[in-house]
Amino acid sequence: MDGWNVDADGVLALLTSIDAVGPDFERSHRDVTDAAESSATLVAGGRTVLKTAWTTFIEDRSLVPGKIMHEVAAAASAVSEATAALVAGDEQISLDTLAAQSRAESWGIAPVEAYSASAGES
């Protein structure tokens, strides 16, 4: 690998597309919550077998959409932070390189381009 390259615009587009599906996850979460709360209607003739079975079935499943939303949000946040760190690092490397070049030139050391075979050609 010769260097780092971060497509900040691509990252932004990815995060925007993830954000666009957020309402779908929220709707799924709400639908599962509503389904879990509807167990009261599953009592027939005083018998609660169906209600108990439904409650047991839906108990773990009702947490899934929220867990997915949490994981996606955490991953998107990590991608955003990593991208910002890499872009800031690229900018810092550029500034450090320019400062080193300026310092070298102040000591009378010409930039690398001055020593290449095509230095005098135009």
N, C-alpha and C positions, 0 to 999 in steps of 0.2 A: 504494500500500500504506500503510495507516494504522498498522500496528504488527506486532509479532512475536507469534506464538502457537505454542507447542509443546505437543503432547499427549503428555506424558511417559508416561501410562498406555498410550496407543496405541503408542508406541515400545517400551515394555516388552513389550506383547503381540506385536508384530512380531518382536522379538528372541527371544522365547520360542518362537514358531512356527518360526523359523529353527533354533533349537537342537533342536527336536523332530525335524527331519529329519537331524540329524547322524549318528545310527546307520545310516541308509540309505546315506549317503555312505561311511561307514566300511566297511559291508558290501560296497559296490561296489568300493571300493579293495582290500579283501581278496580279493574274487572275481577281479579282474583280475590281482592279484599271483599268486594260485594258478594261474590260467590260464597266465600267463607262465612259471611254474616247471614247468608240466606238459609242456614241450616235450621232455623226455627220453623220453617215451613215444611220440614221433612218429618214431622211427627204425624203419624196417622193412627187414629183411634187410641191415642195415649201411648202408642208403642214408639220407642225412641231408637230402635235398632238402626234404622236407616240414617237418622240424624247422627248417631255415634259413629257409624261407619264413614259418613261424609266428613265429619269433623276430623277423624283420624287421617283420612285420605288427604284432605286439603291443608292440614296443619303445616307440614313441611313445605308443601308446594307453594303456599301463599308467600313464603319468604323469597322465592327464587327471583322474581322480577326486581325486587329491591336490592338483592345481592348483586345481580347483574349490573344494575344501574350504579351501584357503589363501585364495583370493580372497573367499569368503563370510565367512570369519572376519575378514579385514582390513576388509571393508565393514561388518560388524556392529560391530566395534570402533570404527570411525570414526563410525558413527551414534550409538553410545553416548556417545562423547566429545563430539560436537557437541551432543547433547541436554543433556548435563551442563553444557556451556559456556553454552548458551542459557538454561537454567533458572537457573544462577548469575548470568548477566547480568541476567535479569528481576528476580531478588531484589535485586541491587545497584542497579538503576535505581529500584526501589521504595524502598530505603533512602535513596538519594540524594535522591529526590523528597520524602520525609518530612522529611529533614534540612533541605532548602532551604525547605520550607514552615514548619518550626519556626523557622528562622533569620529568615525574612521576618516571621513573626508577632511574634518578639521585637523586631523593628525597628518594630513598629506597622503593618505592612502586613497587611491582612486577606486571607484566602484568596479565590480567584476567585469562589467561590459567593456571597460577601457582595456582590459587585457585579452579580450577575445580576438580571434583571427579577423573578424570583420569590423574591428573597432574604428578604423579610419575610413571605412567605406560608407558612402551615402547613396 
